[in-house]
């Protein structure tokens, strides 16, 4: 599928989500029977995104930066098993811990991490999660990172419904005053042991949903980072290193790769990235595009950021597409055992 046709599909999905339209088939009705048959075979070999122990990483990171007159930054993770960090054994290997540690190093401030992500969650669970996040108006996060979408594809949730829940979540968090960064649906075509034609169908559905998620998020004032096939090249070279023992969830190295892609956008959302990095760099093919086209391009290239750029014009909302230089995430401090302060 070309970038332009993916943009058209993404616009249709996002419009359906915004105006209450019906479900739009991601892979096409004719492929559903084949998809289900192949999925049943695949589930014998890989997990389904739920179950298994997830390390608890909640707590404060970067305590060496503590000062009496400056409170810690608050970072909250929402989403599914990828946001929770399922597949690793140590709290410091989870994406939340990696992002909290990296953010504290850039900001030179402690970061309080809270994770409400639920393994196995689809986008309709975000309503529950955001209620937990906003339960105490005095503790609204400075920034929220959402990773969601893989289970929507495998559970065949209509894309319009998926994007509607995500857009509502971004709107509620932004209205409360939190910055929002969404890691869009990863490319399920990279999961080991998933065979053709399911691999092709999964890739197509994942990228269509990721593009539509981008439109819905940007229109509500959030930013997105394409996870896409971020692990693709490394996975092809060394799949056992970049995917965990269940062949479904990332390993510690895989989560570190994803965190390196998301961290610059988290820092930029908080105004912590160098000013010169905020200007589009034509040598990196950055620039202003209609939001649907930017979403489609981002879905095809992992690690690409999309953020709102200017008001709606004759061609619809516009966005800034950036390919930020990834920043290596420092080794987290040992996550404290206590929970975040109430």
C-alpha positions in Angstrom: 0.0 0.0 0.0 1.4 3.4 -1.0 1.7 6.3 1.4 -1.1 8.2 -0.3 -3.5 5.4 -0.2 -2.6 4.7 3.5 -3.3 8.4 4.2 -6.8 8.1 2.6 -7.6 5.0 4.7 -6.3 6.7 7.9 -8.4 9.8 7.2 -11.5 7.5 6.8 -10.8 5.7 10.1 -10.1 8.9 12.0 -13.3 10.5 10.6 -15.3 7.5 11.5 -13.9 7.7 15.0 -14.7 11.4 15.4 -18.2 11.2 14.0 -19.3 7.9 15.2 -19.1 6.0 11.9 -19.1 2.2 11.7 -16.2 -0.1 11.7 -13.8 -0.1 8.7 -12.2 -3.4 8.1 -8.4 -3.2 8.4 -7.6 -6.2 6.3 -10.7 -6.5 4.3 -13.7 -8.7 4.8 -12.5 -11.3 2.3 -9.4 -12.0 4.4 -11.1 -12.4 7.7 -11.6 -16.1 7.4 -8.0 -16.7 6.4 -6.8 -14.4 9.1 -8.7 -16.3 11.8 -7.4 -19.6 10.6 -3.8 -18.4 10.5 -4.2 -16.7 13.9 -5.4 -19.9 15.6 -2.2 -21.6 14.3 0.0 -18.7 15.4 -1.4 -18.6 18.9 -0.1 -22.1 19.5 3.4 -20.6 19.2 3.2 -17.1 20.7 1.5 -15.4 23.6 -1.6 -13.2 23.3 -0.3 -10.2 25.1 -1.7 -11.2 28.5 -0.6 -13.2 31.5 2.8 -13.5 33.1 4.4 -11.4 35.9 5.2 -7.8 35.1 7.9 -6.1 37.2 6.7 -3.2 39.3 8.8 -0.2 38.4 6.8 2.6 40.1 8.8 5.0 42.2 11.3 7.8 41.9 14.2 7.9 39.5 17.1 10.3 39.4 17.1 11.0 43.2 20.6 12.4 43.0 19.0 15.5 41.3 16.7 16.2 44.2 16.5 19.7 45.5 14.3 21.0 48.3 12.4 23.6 46.3 11.8 21.6 43.1 9.3 18.7 42.9 9.9 15.7 40.7 8.5 15.5 37.2 5.6 13.1 37.0 5.6 10.5 34.2 2.7 8.0 33.8 2.6 5.0 31.5 -0.8 3.9 30.0 -1.6 1.1 27.6 -1.1 -2.6 27.2 1.6 -5.1 28.0 4.3 -3.2 26.0 3.7 -0.1 28.2 3.7 -2.3 31.3 7.0 -4.0 30.4 5.8 -7.6 30.1 8.6 -10.0 29.0 11.4 -8.8 31.2 12.4 -9.8 34.7 13.8 -6.6 36.3 11.9 -3.3 36.9 14.8 -1.4 35.5 14.3 -3.1 32.1 10.8 -1.9 31.6 10.1 1.0 29.2 8.7 3.1 32.0 11.9 2.8 34.1 14.1 3.5 31.1 12.1 6.6 30.1 12.0 7.9 33.7 15.8 7.4 34.0 16.5 9.1 30.7 14.1 12.0 31.4 15.7 12.6 34.8 19.1 12.8 33.2 18.0 15.3 30.5 15.9 17.4 32.9 18.4 17.0 35.8 15.4 16.5 38.1 13.9 13.4 39.8 11.1 11.7 37.9 8.2 10.0 39.7 7.0 7.0 37.6 3.5 5.6 37.8 2.3 2.8 35.5 -1.4 2.0 35.0 -0.9 -0.1 31.9 -2.6 -3.5 31.8 -1.2 -6.5 30.0 -3.8 -7.7 27.4 -5.5 -4.4 27.3 -7.3 -3.1 24.2 -8.0 0.6 23.6 -11.4 0.4 25.3 -9.5 -0.1 28.6 -8.0 3.4 28.3 -11.1 4.9 29.7 -10.5 3.1 33.0 -6.8 3.8 33.0 -7.2 7.6 32.5 -9.8 7.7 35.3 -7.1 6.3 37.6 -4.5 8.8 36.3 -6.8 11.8 36.9 -8.3 10.6 40.2 -6.3 13.1 42.2 -6.4 16.6 40.5 -3.4 17.6 42.6 -1.2 14.9 41.0 -1.8 15.3 37.3 1.2 14.0 35.4 3.6 16.3 33.6 3.7 13.8 30.7 1.9 10.6 29.8 3.2 7.9 27.5 0.6 5.6 25.9 1.5 2.4 24.1 -1.6 0.7 22.7 -3.0 -1.0 19.6 -1.4 -4.5 19.1 -4.3 -6.2 20.9 -6.8 -4.2 19.0 -5.5 -5.8 15.8 -5.3 -9.3 17.1 -8.8 -9.0 18.7 -10.2 -7.5 15.5 -11.5 -4.4 17.2 -12.9 -2.0 14.6 -10.3 0.7 13.9 -12.8 3.5 14.3 -13.6 2.3 17.8 -10.0 1.9 18.7 -9.1 5.4 17.6 -12.2 6.9 19.3 -11.0 5.6 22.7 -7.5 6.8 22.2 -8.6 10.2 21.0 -10.9 10.6 24.0 -8.0 9.6 26.3 -5.6 12.1 24.8 -8.2 14.9 25.0 -8.9 14.2 28.7 -5.2 14.1 29.6 -4.5 17.3 27.6 -7.5 19.1 29.1 -6.1 18.2 32.6 -2.8 19.7 31.7 -0.6 16.7 30.9 1.5 16.4 27.8 0.8 13.2 25.9 3.1 11.0 23.7 1.6 8.0 22.0 3.8 5.1 20.8 1.6 4.0 17.9 0.6 0.4 17.1 3.8 -1.7 16.5 4.2 -3.8 13.3 2.9 -7.2 14.2 4.5 -8.6 11.0 7.8 -8.7 12.9 6.5 -11.3 15.5 8.5 -14.5 15.1 6.7 -17.6 13.9 3.8 -15.7 12.4 3.7 -17.0 8.8 2.4 -15.7 5.5 -0.2 -14.6 4.7 -0.9 -13.6 8.3 2.4 -11.7 8.5 1.4 -9.5 5.5 -2.1 -9.0 6.8 -0.8 -8.1 10.3 1.6 -5.6 8.9 -1.0 -3.9 6.8 -3.5 -3.8 9.6 -0.9 -2.5 12.1 0.3 0.3 9.8 -3.3 1.4 9.0 -4.2 1.6 12.7 -0.9 3.4 13.5 -1.6 6.1 10.9 -5.2 6.6 12.2 -4.0 6.7 15.8 -1.6 9.5 14.7 -4.4 11.6 13.2 -6.6 11.1 16.3 -3.8 11.9 18.7 -2.4 15.0 16.9 -5.9 16.5 16.5 -6.3 16.3 20.3 -3.0 18.0 21.0 -0.7 15.0 21.6 2.4 13.8 19.8 3.1 10.4 18.3 6.2 8.3 17.8 5.9 5.4 15.3 7.0 2.1 16.8 6.2 0.4 13.5 8.9 -2.1 12.5 11.4 -0.4 14.9 12.8 -3.7 15.8 12.7 -5.1 12.3 16.3 -4.8 11.1 17.6 -5.9 14.5 15.0 -8.7 14.7 16.0 -10.1 11.3 19.7 -10.1 12.4 19.2 -11.5 15.9 15.5 -12.3 16.7 16.4 -14.1 19.9 18.0 -11.0 21.3 15.3 -8.5 20.5 12.3 -10.6 21.4 11.7 -12.1 24.7 11.4 -15.8 25.7 7.7 -15.9 24.7 8.6 -14.7 21.1 5.9 -12.0 21.4 7.1 -9.3 23.8 10.3 -7.4 23.4 13.3 -8.3 25.5 15.3 -5.9 27.6 17.3 -4.9 24.5 14.1 -4.4 22.5 12.5 -2.2 25.1 15.7 -0.1 25.3 15.5 0.4 21.5 11.9 1.6 21.8 12.7 3.9 24.7 15.6 5.5 22.8 13.0 6.4 20.0 10.4 7.7 22.4 12.6 9.7 24.9 13.4 12.6 22.6 9.7 13.3 21.9 8.9 13.1 25.7 11.7 15.6 26.3 10.5 17.9 23.5 7.0 17.8 24.8 8.3 19.2 28.1 10.4 21.8 26.4 13.7 20.1 27.4 15.1 19.4 23.9 17.6 21.9 22.3 15.8 24.7 20.4 17.7 24.0 17.2 16.3 20.5 17.2 12.8 21.8 17.0 13.3 23.3 13.6 12.7 20.9 10.7 15.9 19.5 9.1 15.5 19.0 5.4 18.6 16.8 5.3 16.6 14.3 7.5 13.5 14.7 5.3 11.6 16.6 8.0 8.9 19.2 7.3 5.3 20.3 7.4 2.7 18.0 5.8 -1.1 17.5 5.9 -1.6 15.5 9.0 -3.0 12.4 7.1 0.1 12.3 4.9 2.5 12.8 7.8 0.7 10.0 9.7 1.0 7.6 6.7 4.7 8.4 6.3 5.3 7.9 10.0 3.6 4.5 10.0 6.0 3.4 7.3 9.1 4.6 9.2 9.7 3.7 12.8 10.9 6.3 15.2 9.2 9.1 13.3 7.5 11.8 15.4 4.3 13.7 14.3 3.0 16.8 16.2 0.5 19.5 15.3 2.0 22.4 13.5 -0.6 24.9 12.3 -4.3 25.5 12.1 -6.6 23.7 9.7 -6.3 24.9 6.1 -7.8 24.0 2.7 -6.1 20.6 2.9 -7.0 19.9 6.5 -4.9 20.0 9.7 -1.1 20.2 9.2 1.6 18.5 11.2 5.3 18.6 11.6 7.1 15.3 10.8 10.4 14.9 12.5 13.0 12.1 12.6 14.8 12.9 15.8 18.2 11.7 16.7 17.8 8.9 19.2 19.3 9.5 22.6 20.9 6.5 24.4 18.9 5.8 27.6 21.1 5.6 30.7 21.0 2.5 32.9 18.2 3.2 35.4 18.9 3.4 39.1 17.4 0.5 41.0 13.7 1.3 41.1 12.7 2.0 44.7 10.4 -0.5 46.4 7.9 2.2 47.6 5.0 3.3 45.5 4.7 6.9 44.3 3.7 9.4 47.0 -0.1 9.8 47.2 
